[in-house]
Each structure stands twice: as C-alpha cells, then as structure tokens.
C-alpha cells in the first residue's frame, strides 16, 4: 500500500483533477489518496474568518467567489445532478456558518476551524464523485480517525483496523489532508503544510511502502526556476539539506511534515502531477548527491555592528537574540568577523530601540549552497568573481557555503553562477 498526496494545484481545476484520476487509474497498487483543498480555496476561507464578525458583507462576497470556483469545477467535470447536489449542499454549509456568526455577532475558534475545514471536504467530495466510476474506491472522513494536539504536536490515528478493512473491498481510499479533530473532539487542523503532514502520518501509522507527494514541479530543483534558468531536478536530496533550504527561503516541501515517515524509514518521493514521466526527487537520509542545491533569498537586510571590545560584542549579540524572539523576527544568519557582528534578517528593521551602538545596513541577496564535496567548495572559491559578494561563510562539516551577495547582482549573474556550480567536476 502507498500513500499519494496531491497538493492544491493538482486539484485546483477540472483538467488537473483529470490528470490525478489518470495517475490513480494507471497505478494498480492499493493506495490512500490524500487531497489538499483546491488552489486558493483555503486562503479564501481564512479571509472569511478574518472578516467575521465585523464585515459580513465582505465574508459573503468571498463566499460567492468560492461557490463560483467550486461549481465551475463541477460543471467542467460534467457532474450529474445527484453529484452536483452533494457539492452544493456542502458549499451551502459555509453560508450557514457565516449566517450563524452574523446572528451571534461572535466567531469562536471552533467555528473558524470548521469554516476553514471545508476546503478539503469540498475537494475530496468533488474528486470522489468524479473518480468513483473509474476505480473501486471509498470516501473516508479523516476527522473520524486523526486526532492532533497542536500544543504538544502529538497525533493519534485511531481505529486503524477500520481503514485497513476498507482495502478488502476497495483498491483506493480518498481522504482529506490538513484537517483533523483535537483532543476535545472538535474540528481542527495541522496548520500550514498540514496536508503533507497528514499524508506522512497515514503512511507511517499504516506501514505504507512509499509516500508520494504530488505537486506542480518535477521535484526539488537545483535552484529556484523563478530566478535561475534551466535548473536541474535532483534525483534525491538529503533531509538535512531540505531543512536548511526551507530555512533559507526555498519554496520546497517543509521537512518537518515528513518526520513521521522518515522516522519509520518509509521512502518519500516528490512528483509532478503535470509530468508523470518524470521520476521526481527521493528524500533520503543519504548524504551523497552529485547535484548541489543553490538557494537564493533576494532582498534581505544586512546589519553590521562594529566594536573594539568582546564585552560589547557579547552585549550586542544578547540584545539582538532577545529582540528576535520577542518580536518574532526571522534571523537568517549571524556572522562574527574580527570586531564586527553581521546579522541578516528577511525584513527591514527601522530602529534597534535599546541599543546605543551605531550600525550600518544594506540590502543584500542571501545564497545558500549545500550538498557539496570539498573539491566543489574549492572550485567555487576560485569562481567567486562571477558575483558581486559582500561576505561568505564556509561550513566544511555540513558541506555548504553561505554567501551574502550585493543586491545589484542581475538574474544573468545567477544563471552563470548556477551553470558553473552544476558543471564542476567532482
């Protein structure tokens, strides 16, 4: 048995759902299919909760957008009247919840979570109604099985034997990602990245042979395709590298969501719904990889403090560390060099209120390169003239380099650096 998780873009349109259906029909293994909400729906549902109870008019306008998007998918999938009616009834439940909040002039956390949960309920209902004539499948409401405590990050999958029993009569189970119940039995969710987390929990608890994360790219790339031309798809990536990439802003699957699966030594593969011929990327604990990863986070802010005494350096560092925690800032890097400390944040800080020391600031691009060999690191150091750099830091133990590049580097400069990087011989 395998677990196949499909993201929002994979179920965002009728055409995308047809591709998902094709992938299921072509795969004869027993499988649990975990679906996210259709692209954009969760954000709209959250915007509804943010509008309530003060702005009922805005909430209803957003509801109308959701209804239109959902019913458009159904019509393009050529739903029969009975299937269309099921979806319409579910959509209308969101309308009823908005009306209830209007009457009470109060939005509880429980009702907010229920409103947001309808993204996954709708996507799985639509897809089940579409796929049920093509494969032997069953619809499972995951909230009857998955319990999650957000305070402790503990989860429990109850009644596993009921899920396994379904496979006696059906080859495929369709269920939701992201949503669950809390310890009090109320609808809740696993937060951002929750659909991946749901799939990982199911794969781990039910002993799947593989977890597949289906998205709209061919896996993990050697660089961000929005910045660098022609990045390569990595055949595999080390989980530690994935963690560092996510920390430095790469738009990849968040590694924390895969922990249940990796702890159980279940393979995880990232695949592309829109290019099923591509083998994707295998997430592994193995450190060997012939293709380095080049992560760029543009328009960060570098702050440099200079002082002549170690006591002042200690005071500055203590203050910045405390400020980062208190104000929930995203500190990307801190580098100590001689009598200076350099801090990189992903946002601009107008003033360090309680710090009397003067500092300089400038906008920079942060570049993180990982999964390198020593020979690749040495080769990179001889080609740094391609970029206009501010600083660099080498982590020999983790085979990585952190570069602070001036923000005036152009896209073609990063293209040249990336080409050099992937063409370096071991």
RODO-2510 file (C-alpha; in nm, 4 decimals, decimal comma):
residues 426
     n   res          X          Y          Z
     1     x     0,0000     0,0000     0,0000
     2     x     0,1195     0,3505    -0,0851
     3     x     0,0043     0,6968     0,0180
     4     x    -0,0352     0,9556    -0,2584
     5     x    -0,0806     1,3181    -0,1534
     6     x    -0,1913     1,5757    -0,4127
     7     x    -0,1492     1,9473    -0,3495
     8     x    -0,3825     2,2369    -0,4211
     9     x    -0,2730     2,2959    -0,7810
    10     x    -0,3236     1,9246    -0,8527
    11     x    -0,6922     1,9558    -0,7616
    12     x    -0,7342     2,3238    -0,8466
    13     x    -0,9088     2,2791    -1,1825
    14     x    -1,1141     2,0191    -1,3654
    15     x    -0,8237     1,9455    -1,6013
    16     x    -0,5865     1,8956    -1,3089
    17     x    -0,8305     1,6563    -1,1415
    18     x    -0,8478     1,4553    -1,4635
    19     x    -0,4688     1,4184    -1,4517
    20     x    -0,4874     1,2999    -1,0909
    21     x    -0,7552     1,0486    -1,1884
    22     x    -0,5327     0,9239    -1,4713
    23     x    -0,2426     0,8757    -1,2282
    24     x    -0,4666     0,6682    -0,9999
    25     x    -0,6116     0,4567    -1,2786
    26     x    -0,2603     0,3787    -1,4070
    27     x    -0,1411     0,2751    -1,0591
    28     x    -0,2833    -0,0618    -0,9597
    29     x    -0,1393    -0,0636    -0,6072
    30     x    -0,3636    -0,0234    -0,3070
    31     x    -0,3440     0,3401    -0,2109
    32     x    -0,4646     0,6117     0,0199
    33     x    -0,5137     0,9368    -0,1711
    34     x    -0,4782     1,2488     0,0441
    35     x    -0,6022     1,5733    -0,1094
    36     x    -0,5416     1,9367    -0,0242
    37     x    -0,8079     2,1991    -0,0814
    38     x    -0,8313     2,3281    -0,4382
    39     x    -0,5771     2,6047    -0,5000
    40     x    -0,6840     2,9349    -0,3463
    41     x    -0,9809     2,7980    -0,1517
    42     x    -0,8139     2,7740     0,1906
    43     x    -0,6860     3,1312     0,1655
    44     x    -1,0375     3,2492     0,0806
    45     x    -1,1876     3,0554     0,3715
    46     x    -0,9291     3,2093     0,6048
    47     x    -1,0187     3,5525     0,4669
    48     x    -1,3811     3,4795     0,5524
    49     x    -1,2861     3,4071     0,9147
    50     x    -1,0726     3,7221     0,9214
    51     x    -1,3737     3,9245     0,8051
    52     x    -1,6074     3,7849     1,0712
    53     x    -1,7996     3,9036     1,2591
    54     x    -1,7282     4,2691     1,1780
    55     x    -1,7591     4,2578     0,7987
    56     x    -2,0404     4,0220     0,6997
    57     x    -2,0687     4,1820     0,3541
    58     x    -1,7028     4,1020     0,2797
    59     x    -1,7428     3,7466     0,4110
    60     x    -2,0404     3,6854     0,1797
    61     x    -1,8545     3,8289    -0,1207
    62     x    -1,5679     3,5867    -0,0598
    63     x    -1,8186     3,3030    -0,0152
    64     x    -1,9654     3,3856    -0,3576
    65     x    -1,6154     3,3586    -0,5097
    66     x    -1,5675     3,0161    -0,3504
    67     x    -1,9091     2,8939    -0,4652
    68     x    -1,8380     3,0083    -0,8211
    69     x    -1,4931     2,8431    -0,8290
    70     x    -1,6192     2,5137    -0,6882
    71     x    -1,9273     2,4862    -0,9087
    72     x    -1,7207     2,5781    -1,2138
    73     x    -1,5005     2,2728    -1,1476
    74     x    -1,8108     2,0544    -1,1122
    75     x    -1,9632     2,1780    -1,4383
    76     x    -1,6376     2,1230    -1,6275
    77     x    -1,6231     1,7701    -1,4882
    78     x    -1,9768     1,7264    -1,6282
    79     x    -2,1319     1,6231    -1,2970
    80     x    -2,4728     1,4571    -1,2967
    81     x    -2,7477     1,6174    -1,0894
    82     x    -2,7045     1,3947    -0,7819
    83     x    -2,3283     1,4601    -0,7598
    84     x    -2,3741     1,8329    -0,8162
    85     x    -2,6365     1,8460    -0,5416
    86     x    -2,3975     1,6868    -0,2894
    87     x    -2,1355     1,9512    -0,3585
    88     x    -2,3889     2,2353    -0,3487
    89     x    -2,5107     2,1189    -0,0078
    90     x    -2,1566     2,1214     0,1315
    91     x    -2,0811     2,4666    -0,0084
    92     x    -2,4017     2,5988     0,1446
    93     x    -2,2893     2,4820     0,4907
    94     x    -2,0230     2,7541     0,4777
    95     x    -2,3009     3,0058     0,4067
    96     x    -2,4932     2,8763     0,7083
    97     x    -2,1910     2,9156     0,9340
    98     x    -2,1452     3,2759     0,8188
    99     x    -2,5144     3,3415     0,8916
   100     x    -2,4772     3,1879     1,2393
   101     x    -2,1831     3,4140     1,3180
   102     x    -2,3865     3,7130     1,1982
   103     x    -2,6733     3,6242     1,4345
   104     x    -2,4455     3,5771     1,7353
   105     x    -2,2080     3,8571     1,6396
   106     x    -1,9298     3,6259     1,7564
   107     x    -1,6782     3,3936     1,5878
   108     x    -1,5347     3,1189     1,8084
   109     x    -1,2121     2,9353     1,7276
   110     x    -1,4176     2,6189     1,6815
   111     x    -1,6410     2,7756     1,4149
   112     x    -1,3395     2,9352     1,2431
   113     x    -1,1740     2,5928     1,2188
   114     x    -1,4947     2,4408     1,0817
   115     x    -1,5168     2,7074     0,8117
   116     x    -1,1554     2,6526     0,7047
   117     x    -1,2031     2,2728     0,7001
   118     x    -1,4477     2,2926     0,4101
   119     x    -1,1638     2,3421     0,1611
   120     x    -1,0535     1,9800     0,1951
   121     x    -1,4073     1,8483     0,2397
   122     x    -1,5077     2,0057    -0,0910
   123     x    -1,2018     1,8936    -0,2900
   124     x    -1,2317     1,5316    -0,1716
   125     x    -1,6070     1,5202    -0,2312
   126     x    -1,5703     1,6564    -0,5842
   127     x    -1,2857     1,4224    -0,6664
   128     x    -1,4609     1,1188    -0,5166
   129     x    -1,7769     1,1882    -0,7173
   130     x    -1,5612     1,2145    -1,0301
   131     x    -1,3362     0,9110    -0,9734
   132     x    -1,5785     0,6572    -0,8229
   133     x    -1,6929     0,5295    -1,1634
   134     x    -1,3321     0,4764    -1,2755
   135     x    -1,1784     0,2871    -0,9807
   136     x    -1,3103     0,0900    -0,6844
   137     x    -1,2757     0,3453    -0,4096
   138     x    -1,4176     0,4591    -0,0776
   139     x    -1,4534     0,8047     0,0758
   140     x    -1,3095     0,8415     0,4274
   141     x    -1,3663     1,1396     0,6562
   142     x    -1,0226     1,1721     0,8164
   143     x    -1,1641     1,3656     1,1124
   144     x    -1,3139     1,0368     1,2346
   145     x    -0,9620     0,8942     1,2663
   146     x    -0,6919     1,1604     1,3054
   147     x    -0,6515     1,3397     1,6399
   148     x    -0,3924     1,6135     1,6786
   149     x    -0,2803     1,8208     1,9758
   150     x    -0,1289     2,1447     1,8449
   151     x     0,0204     2,2340     2,1841
   152     x     0,2355     1,9204     2,2083
   153     x     0,2485     1,8341     1,8343
   154     x     0,1238     1,4864     1,9273
   155     x    -0,1012     1,2897     1,6939
   156     x    -0,3020     0,9706     1,7112
   157     x    -0,4542     0,7665     1,4313
   158     x    -0,7470     0,5789     1,5837
   159     x    -0,9347     0,2743     1,4505
   160     x    -0,6606     0,1822     1,2053
   161     x    -0,8187    -0,1582     1,1560
   162     x    -1,1255     0,0104     1,0024
   163     x    -0,9079     0,1798     0,7414
   164     x    -0,7249    -0,1430     0,6599
   165     x    -1,0559    -0,3294     0,6325
   166     x    -1,1693    -0,0961     0,3538
   167     x    -0,8950    -0,2401     0,1332
   168     x    -1,0756    -0,5755     0,1378
   169     x    -1,3368    -0,4314    -0,0986
   170     x    -1,1741    -0,1234    -0,2493
   171     x    -0,8398    -0,0513    -0,4090
   172     x    -0,8358     0,3209    -0,3273
   173     x    -0,9273     0,5414    -0,0315
   174     x    -0,9975     0,9121    -0,0885
   175     x    -0,9472     1,1327     0,2170
   176     x    -0,8526     1,4807     0,3327
   177     x    -0,5240     1,6328     0,4313
   178     x    -0,4803     1,9227     0,6736
   179     x    -0,7956     1,8707     0,8827
   180     x    -0,8417     1,6570     1,1947
   181     x    -1,0023     1,6702     1,5391
   182     x    -0,8447     1,7906     1,8607
   183     x    -0,8467     1,6076     2,1949
   184     x    -1,1859     1,7645     2,2730
   185     x    -1,3384     1,6129     1,9595
   186     x    -1,3723     1,9454     1,7770
   187     x    -1,2676     2,0103     1,4177
   188     x    -0,9116     2,1407     1,3981
   189     x    -0,6210     2,1363     1,1557
   190     x    -0,2485     2,0663     1,1343
   191     x    -0,1512     2,4158     1,0161
   192     x     0,0334     2,5194     0,7005
   193     x     0,1851     2,2166     0,5314
   194     x    -0,0761     2,0114     0,7129
   195     x    -0,1757     1,8043     0,4106
   196     x     0,1807     1,6767     0,3747
   197     x     0,1864     1,6100     0,7488
   198     x    -0,1450     1,4188     0,7277
   199     x    -0,0100     1,2033     0,4470
   200     x     0,3116     1,1374     0,6371
   201     x     0,1179     1,0322     0,9484
   202     x    -0,1021     0,7953     0,7474
   203     x     0,1969     0,6427     0,5704
   204     x     0,3831     0,5921     0,8974
   205     x     0,0918     0,4628     1,1061
   206     x    -0,0386     0,2260     0,8375
   207     x     0,3015     0,0995     0,7228
   208     x     0,2957     0,2238     0,3634
   209     x     0,5682     0,1109     0,1272
   210     x     0,6099     0,4687    -0,0037
   211     x     0,4780     0,8212     0,0430
   212     x     0,4350     1,0193    -0,2775
   213     x     0,3948     1,3986    -0,2646
   214     x     0,2438     1,5142    -0,5948
   215     x     0,2783     1,8833    -0,6765
   216     x     0,3254     2,1124    -0,9794
   217     x     0,7050     2,0799    -1,0186
   218     x     0,9307     1,7878    -1,1054
   219     x     1,0623     1,7557    -0,7505
   220     x     1,3360     1,9503    -0,5752
   221     x     1,5338     2,1634    -0,8189
   222     x     1,8996     2,2636    -0,8112
   223     x     1,7783     2,6277    -0,7963
   224     x     1,4576     2,8297    -0,7908
   225     x     1,3226     2,8201    -1,1512
   226     x     1,1725     3,1668    -1,0945
   227     x     1,5242     3,3096    -1,0581
   228     x     1,7584     3,0751    -1,2461
   229     x     1,7112     2,9416    -1,5972
   230     x     1,7142     2,5670    -1,6607
   231     x     1,7675     2,4272    -1,3082
   232     x     1,8099     2,0518    -1,2825
   233     x     1,5763     1,8152    -1,1000
   234     x     1,7590     1,6385    -0,8196
   235     x     1,7184     1,2604    -0,8204
   236     x     1,7419     1,2652    -0,4423
   237     x     1,8025     1,5079    -0,1586
   238     x     1,9237     1,4669     0,1963
   239     x     1,6642     1,5577     0,4607
   240     x     1,9129     1,7843     0,6402
   241     x     1,9742     1,9769     0,3182
   242     x     1,5998     2,0075     0,2709
   243     x     1,5706     2,1555     0,6200
   244     x     1,8408     2,4142     0,5506
   245     x     1,6891     2,5034     0,2129
   246     x     1,3497     2,5605     0,3747
   247     x     1,5109     2,7769     0,6450
   248     x     1,6756     2,9963     0,3836
   249     x     1,3513     3,0516     0,1988
   250     x     1,3365     2,7805    -0,0689
   251     x     0,9795     2,7013    -0,1713
   252     x     1,0072     2,3283    -0,1141
   253     x     0,8106     2,0819     0,0943
   254     x     0,8685     2,1572     0,4609
   255     x     1,0843     1,8794     0,6096
   256     x     0,9047     1,8819     0,9467
   257     x     0,5929     1,7468     0,7773
   258     x     0,7843     1,4361     0,6671
   259     x     0,9222     1,3398     1,0081
   260     x     0,6708     1,0598     1,0854
   261     x     0,7502     0,8890     0,7547
   262     x     1,1271     0,9305     0,7708
   263     x     1,1289     0,8102     1,1316
   264     x     0,9616     0,4911     1,0081
   265     x     1,2156     0,4620     0,7225
   266     x     0,9416     0,4900     0,4610
   267     x     1,0659     0,6363     0,1301
   268     x     0,9296     0,9782     0,0319
   269     x     0,9182     1,0826    -0,3334
   270     x     0,8185     1,4260    -0,4688
   271     x     0,6468     1,4005    -0,8098
   272     x     0,4784     1,6233    -1,0676
   273     x     0,1082     1,5770    -1,1409
   274     x     0,1571     1,7534    -1,4740
   275     x     0,4608     1,5495    -1,5865
   276     x     0,4103     1,1877    -1,4849
   277     x     0,7081     1,0718    -1,6944
   278     x     0,9474     1,2458    -1,4553
   279     x     1,0850     1,0303    -1,1709
   280     x     1,0877     1,3209    -0,9266
   281     x     1,3067     1,3532    -0,6178
   282     x     1,3623     1,0964    -0,3447
   283     x     1,4000     1,2425     0,0061
   284     x     1,6629     1,0385     0,1867
   285     x     1,8951     1,0273     0,4861
   286     x     2,1799     0,9512     0,2449
   287     x     2,4226     1,2423     0,2085
   288     x     2,5551     1,1543    -0,1359
   289     x     2,4280     1,3702    -0,4216
   290     x     2,6048     1,4722    -0,7409
   291     x     2,3939     1,7878    -0,7949
   292     x     2,4443     2,0745    -0,5462
   293     x     2,1497     2,2892    -0,4392
   294     x     2,1611     2,6645    -0,4959
   295     x     1,9083     2,8584    -0,2827
   296     x     1,8673     3,2355    -0,3273
   297     x     1,6671     3,4632    -0,0982
   298     x     1,6611     3,8080    -0,2557
   299     x     1,6290     4,1492    -0,0914
   300     x     1,7308     4,0567     0,2616
   301     x     1,8686     4,3137     0,5056
   302     x     2,2256     4,3061     0,6409
   303     x     2,3023     4,4902     0,9660
   304     x     2,6647     4,5319     1,0750
   305     x     2,7721     4,6323     1,4259
   306     x     3,1377     4,7208     1,4931
   307     x     3,3043     4,7495     1,8340
   308     x     3,6518     4,7141     1,9801
   309     x     3,5698     4,5039     2,2874
   310     x     3,4458     4,1484     2,3245
   311     x     3,2183     4,2658     2,6080
   312     x     3,0307     4,4928     2,3698
   313     x     3,0081     4,2152     2,1113
   314     x     2,8526     3,9909     2,3747
   315     x     2,6039     4,2640     2,4754
   316     x     2,5039     4,3315     2,1148
   317     x     2,4546     3,9645     2,0385
   318     x     2,2481     3,9105     2,3544
   319     x     2,0245     4,2054     2,2681
   320     x     1,9702     4,1026     1,9031
   321     x     1,8952     3,7429     2,0047
   322     x     1,6383     3,8611     2,2582
   323     x     1,4850     4,1044     2,0090
   324     x     1,4499     3,8267     1,7535
   325     x     1,2486     3,6152     1,9971
   326     x     1,0338     3,8962     2,1419
   327     x     0,9400     4,0432     1,8021
   328     x     0,9230     3,7067     1,6203
   329     x     1,1795     3,8201     1,3652
   330     x     1,3302     3,5837     1,1106
   331     x     1,7056     3,5928     1,1717
   332     x     1,8611     3,4131     0,8745
   333     x     2,2283     3,4428     0,9660
   334     x     2,4713     3,5910     1,2183
   335     x     2,8415     3,6064     1,1366
   336     x     3,1211     3,7156     1,3721
   337     x     3,4284     3,8536     1,1978
   338     x     3,7099     4,0258     1,3890
   339     x     3,5452     4,3171     1,5721
   340     x     3,2161     4,3019     1,3837
   341     x     2,8898     4,1101     1,4005
   342     x     2,6735     4,0803     1,0912
   343     x     2,3027     3,9921     1,1099
   344     x     2,0785     3,9074     0,8162
   345     x     1,7011     3,9457     0,8510
   346     x     1,4372     3,8878     0,5873
   347     x     1,2713     4,2180     0,6790
   348     x     1,3774     4,5754     0,7346
   349     x     1,4219     4,6913     1,0939
   350     x     1,3872     5,0659     1,1239
   351     x     1,5413     5,1034     1,4691
   352     x     1,7044     4,8925     1,7382
   353     x     1,5374     5,0776     2,0249
   354     x     1,7533     4,9911     2,3266
   355     x     2,0865     4,9586     2,1510
   356     x     2,3161     5,2613     2,1646
   357     x     2,5792     5,1196     1,9314
   358     x     2,5794     5,2544     1,5779
   359     x     2,5365     5,0172     1,2852
   360     x     2,5276     5,0130     0,9093
   361     x     2,2618     4,8461     0,6960
   362     x     2,2219     4,7487     0,3335
   363     x     2,0065     4,5304     0,1133
   364     x     2,1652     4,2011     0,0070
   365     x     2,0834     3,8657    -0,1514
   366     x     2,1440     3,5600     0,0648
   367     x     2,2717     3,2495    -0,1173
   368     x     2,2958     2,9072     0,0425
   369     x     2,4687     2,6222    -0,1444
   370     x     2,4564     2,2736     0,0044
   371     x     2,5344     1,9103    -0,0789
   372     x     2,8875     1,9965    -0,1857
   373     x     3,2080     1,7967    -0,1891
   374     x     3,5336     1,9551    -0,0711
   375     x     3,6552     1,9732    -0,4301
   376     x     3,3367     2,1552    -0,5321
   377     x     3,3818     2,4031    -0,2465
   378     x     3,7392     2,4737    -0,3583
   379     x     3,6263     2,5142    -0,7180
   380     x     3,3505     2,7564    -0,6149
   381     x     3,6025     2,9665    -0,4227
   382     x     3,8034     3,0163    -0,7407
   383     x     3,4944     3,1355    -0,9315
   384     x     3,3523     3,3874    -0,6874
   385     x     3,4324     3,6728    -0,9268
   386     x     3,1127     3,5844    -1,1158
   387     x     2,9136     3,7532    -0,8380
   388     x     2,9494     4,0809    -0,6543
   389     x     2,9866     3,9477    -0,2988
   390     x     2,9747     4,1070     0,0426
   391     x     3,0768     3,8091     0,2614
   392     x     3,0982     3,4334     0,2646
   393     x     3,0964     3,1624     0,5288
   394     x     3,2061     2,8014     0,4695
   395     x     3,0645     2,5142     0,6748
   396     x     3,3033     2,2303     0,5953
   397     x     3,1276     1,9934     0,8369
   398     x     2,7935     2,0258     0,6553
   399     x     2,9463     2,0667     0,3091
   400     x     2,7824     2,4029     0,2481
   401     x     2,8592     2,7682     0,1709
   402     x     2,6654     3,0779     0,2748
   403     x     2,7161     3,3805     0,0510
   404     x     2,5990     3,7363     0,1091
   405     x     2,5791     3,8946    -0,2345
   406     x     2,5142     4,2581    -0,3183
   407     x     2,1576     4,3146    -0,4287
   408     x     2,2760     4,4656    -0,7587
   409     x     2,3572     4,1196    -0,8963
   410     x     2,1423     4,0516    -1,2018
   411     x     1,9487     3,7398    -1,2946
   412     x     2,2033     3,6547    -1,5636
   413     x     2,4803     3,6665    -1,2992
   414     x     2,2967     3,3983    -1,1011
   415     x     2,2411     3,1984    -1,4199
   416     x     2,6178     3,1977    -1,4856
   417     x     2,6984     3,1062    -1,1266
   418     x     2,4464     2,8215    -1,1303
   419     x     2,5838     2,6877    -1,4599
   420     x     2,9342     2,6943    -1,3131
   421     x     2,8115     2,5197    -0,9990
   422     x     2,6424     2,2215    -1,1642
   423     x     2,9237     2,1739    -1,4189
   424     x     3,2069     2,1496    -1,1657
   425     x     3,3665     1,8067    -1,1826
   426     x     3,3944     1,6090    -0,8591
***
